[in-house]
């Protein structure tokens, strides 16, 4: 890029939502005349998009920033650092004094002005702002995340997201559909809809809003938008209350929408859920998951469980273990409770000792892996479509990696294929011949 205004390196920490935010900033900056590079020694500026969901994530973000600054001080290159995302959103007022190594802090709500912020850091002056199409993305993979909302109104007692990302805000349907069409036109074969709480999408729209106003209606519109291309649609981060009759029927009856549901329950004990400022009980949740499996053939379920929430008794923990064993999720992410500053749970009495939290989290993980490995092995002998995600060659050996419809990209394991001619984005019919942990081995039959 001969007329580049400068070379930028991007570092993304945290979840898929951050990946989308980085991609949007990247697309704006590339359209505005900047160039992307892969190494800090080549860059005129480094952008690090941070996570602050947990204290450990904040620590990782700050450590990565300081390590980058130390590399600069070691004489590699004097590269200004722009810190974006959740850490500036959560700790913005205190950061300039605590991190003088950072040239600029860009909270999530200011990321749409990233061109102006980087221009200021690099002393770039332009007579007029660069035009950047709102749906421009730089995705080159076979799967693409699409944010349908930001923020959260739930205020679970353990979670800082509402304080970081603000109140829930649904993204307009026309923007979502336009982005989906652009991604599919660029070769994307799977659309993954994400948000802090996808099930309540549209609930904040005005009464006179035209077009889709519920997640079920949005899913049907997205499915219509991708036709006639063969594209998978997956939705993540639902809450139990979001599973309406219409949504269940839409997942069941819309071919493009995968029968894969991610519902983070966190716990099953009614008393623990109440302290978490969540609703439900083990009985209610079990009935929900039983209904989903009965009404949606082949239903695959992912969830999240938290160990060691303040006041969790041994009986409540055993209740959670029994619940997970009975439901038998295909995939379960396990977390030990983290005492987050500014959250209600951080002030609750009866905080659990770290050793106990770790022991309980390990017991949950052992059970989750046992169930998940068995669920993966159950697919051996089946045939299903697999999307090719990557092709690697090392020492003359070519390895093709993909994922099946029952595996969310970057989360649930992969399929190792014996394809010779496959390229990224191919959709192949595969027979699964073996499994190990969450991974599958597949033979291409078509």
C-alpha positions, -999 to 999 in steps of 0.1 A, spaced: 0 0 0 22 28 -13 1 57 -1 -5 42 34 -9 68 62 7 44 86 11 8 96 -11 -7 123 -10 -39 143 -41 -52 160 -42 -74 192 -76 -87 204 -82 -102 239 -114 -117 252 -145 -130 236 -160 -131 201 -177 -98 207 -143 -82 210 -133 -99 177 -162 -82 160 -153 -48 175 -117 -51 164 -128 -61 129 -150 -30 127 -122 -7 138 -98 -24 114 -122 -20 85 -127 17 93 -89 23 95 -81 4 64 -107 23 44 -93 55 59 -59 48 44 -40 28 70 -23 -6 64 -23 -36 87 9 -55 97 15 -85 119 45 -75 139 50 -46 163 84 -39 149 67 -31 115 40 -9 131 36 28 135 9 22 161 -5 -9 179 -41 -12 189 -49 -36 217 -86 -44 222 -90 -54 259 -113 -75 280 -124 -67 316 -151 -93 322 -131 -108 351 -103 -95 372 -80 -121 355 -90 -108 321 -82 -72 332 -48 -84 345 -41 -101 312 -50 -70 292 -28 -48 313 1 -73 313 -1 -76 275 0 -38 272 30 -35 295 49 -63 278 43 -44 245 56 -12 261 86 -30 275 95 -44 241 94 -8 228 117 4 256 141 -24 248 149 -6 216 127 -26 192 108 5 181 90 35 196 55 24 189 25 43 204 -1 21 219 -39 27 217 -59 7 243 -95 0 232 -124 -18 246 -136 -29 280 -106 -19 302 -109 18 292 -147 16 295 -144 2 331 -114 21 344 -111 51 320 -107 79 345 -78 62 364 -59 48 334 -39 78 321 -21 81 354 -17 43 359 -6 35 323 14 64 310 28 40 284 -5 42 265 -9 70 240 -47 69 238 -76 52 255 -107 44 235 -137 30 254 -162 8 236 -187 37 231 -160 57 212 -148 30 189 -168 44 160 -144 74 161 -113 52 159 -100 69 127 -100 102 144 -83 88 175 -55 71 156 -51 102 133 -45 122 165 -19 98 178 0 97 146 -5 134 138 -24 127 106 -43 156 92 -70 152 66 -92 177 49 -123 156 51 -132 124 70 -128 91 51 -161 75 40 -164 41 56 -195 19 46 -212 9 78 -213 -28 70 -177 -31 59 -159 -61 75 -125 -77 68 -135 -113 76 -116 -139 55 -126 -170 75 -155 -194 67 -174 -183 98 -182 -147 109 -196 -133 142 -223 -107 138 -232 -86 169 -270 -80 171 -268 -60 204 -246 -45 230 -249 -39 267 -271 -57 292 -301 -49 315 -299 -79 338 -274 -67 364 -266 -102 376 -249 -97 410 -216 -112 398 -213 -94 365 -197 -61 356 -209 -60 319 -237 -35 324 -212 -11 340 -187 -17 312 -210 -19 281 -240 1 294 -277 -6 290 -290 -31 265 -292 -17 229 -305 -38 200 -289 -32 167 -314 -23 139 -325 -53 118 -316 -36 85 -280 -31 96 -277 -67 107 -292 -81 75 -270 -58 53 -239 -70 71 -250 -106 68 -255 -102 30 -221 -85 27 -204 -113 45 -221 -141 25 -212 -123 -7 -176 -124 5 -177 -161 9 -187 -166 46 -205 -199 51 -216 -195 87 -232 -166 105 -229 -166 143 -253 -141 159 -239 -128 193 -247 -102 219 -247 -100 257 -283 -113 258 -295 -123 223 -329 -136 234 -343 -102 242 -332 -86 209 -358 -60 198 -374 -56 232 -360 -20 234 -375 -9 200 -402 17 198 -437 4 193 -438 17 158 -406 1 147 -410 -17 113 -396 -50 104 -384 -78 128 -389 -70 165 -380 -103 182 -351 -127 178 -373 -153 162 -384 -128 135 -348 -117 130 -336 -153 125 -363 -158 99 -352 -126 81 -315 -135 82 -323 -169 68 -343 -154 40 -314 -130 34 -288 -157 29 -308 -178 4 -302 -194 -20 -266 -198 -7 -260 -227 17 -252 -209 49 -255 -220 85 -270 -196 111 -260 -201 147 -272 -180 177 -252 -178 210 -257 -163 245 -294 -169 251 -309 -168 286 -336 -193 297 -363 -166 298 -356 -159 261 -367 -193 249 -402 -183 237 -425 -206 218 -419 -187 186 -381 -189 190 -382 -227 196 -404 -232 165 -382 -210 144 -350 -229 153 -369 -262 146 -385 -251 113 -359 -229 97 -334 -251 78 -306 -225 79 -308 -221 117 -288 -248 134 -304 -268 163 -276 -256 186 -285 -235 216 -261 -218 241 -278 -210 274 -255 -201 302 -273 -212 334 -245 -204 359 -262 -225 386 -294 -245 392 -300 -240 429 -330 -216 434 -313 -200 464 -280 -194 446 -297 -181 415 -317 -157 437 -284 -144 452 -271 -141 417 -302 -120 408 -312 -146 384 -344 -166 382 -353 -203 380 -346 -236 397 -332 -270 389 -367 -283 382 -376 -254 359 -343 -256 340 -345 -294 335 -380 -291 321 -367 -264 297 -339 -285 284 -361 -316 282 -386 -296 261 -359 -283 238 -346 -318 231 -381 -331 226 -393 -304 203 -361 -298 183 -347 -331 168 -309 -335 173 -307 -305 197 -272 -297 208 -269 -278 241 -240 -256 254 -241 -240 289 -219 -223 315 -216 -232 352 -201 -212 380 -185 -227 412 -180 -210 445 -205 -182 444 -207 -164 478 -226 -185 503 -227 -216 481 -230 -245 505 -217 -280 499 -253 -292 494 -259 -265 467 -227 -274 450 -237 -311 450 -271 -300 436 -253 -283 407 -232 -314 400 -263 -336 399 -281 -312 377 -253 -311 351 -251 -349 352 -288 -353 346 -291 -327 318 -259 -339 301 -249 -308 282 -229 -314 250 -205 -286 260 -201 -268 294 -178 -240 302 -168 -238 339 -157 -208 359 -147 -203 395 -165 -172 409 -144 -141 407 -150 -113 432 -153 -83 408 -151 -47 421 -183 -27 417 -206 -57 417 -231 -66 443 -218 -101 448 -184 -87 458 -200 -72 489 -219 -104 499 -210 -122 531 -197 -158 531 -172 -154 503 -158 -189 495 -121 -196 500 -100 -197 468 -90 -233 474 -126 -244 478 -136 -225 446 -108 -242 426 -116 -276 440 -153 -272 431 -145 -258 396 -122 -288 389 -150 -312 400 -174 -294 376 -148 -295 348 -141 -332 353 -178 -339 349 -183 -315 320 -154 -331 301 -167 -366 308 -201 -357 294 -187 -337 266 -162 -363 254 -190 -389 254 -212 -365 234 -184 -360 209 -177 -398 206 -214 -404 200 -210 -388 166 -185 -414 154 -201 -433 126 -224 -404 116 -222 -384 84 -226 -346 85 -215 -315 67 -183 -299 78 -171 -264 69 -133 -262 62 -117 -236 85 -80 -240 78 -54 -258 58 -19 -262 72 12 -277 58 42 -287 79 71 -309 69 53 -320 38 22 -331 58 -11 -313 49 -37 -310 76 -73 -298 69 -93 -286 99 -130 -279 100 -160 -279 122 -194 -296 120 -228 -280 126 -228 -292 163 -195 -274 170 -194 -237 175 -163 -222 158 -134 -215 182 -153 -231 211 -163 -268 208 -134 -287 192 -128 -294 155 -129 -321 128 -96 -333 114 -101 -342 77 -83 -364 51 -92 -340 23 -65 -334 -4 -81 -306 -24 -100 -287 3 -98 -250 7 -112 -227 34 -149 -223 31 -156 -256 14 -186 -275 28 -179 -312 27 -199 -343 36 -179 -362 61 -181 -395 79 -167 -394 115 -143 -423 121 -128 -415 154 -128 -390 183 -104 -378 210 -115 -354 237 -137 -328 219 -120 -335 185 -132 -357 157 -115 -374 128 -134 -374 95 -133 -391 61 -146 -370 32 -173 -390 14 -184 -362 -10 
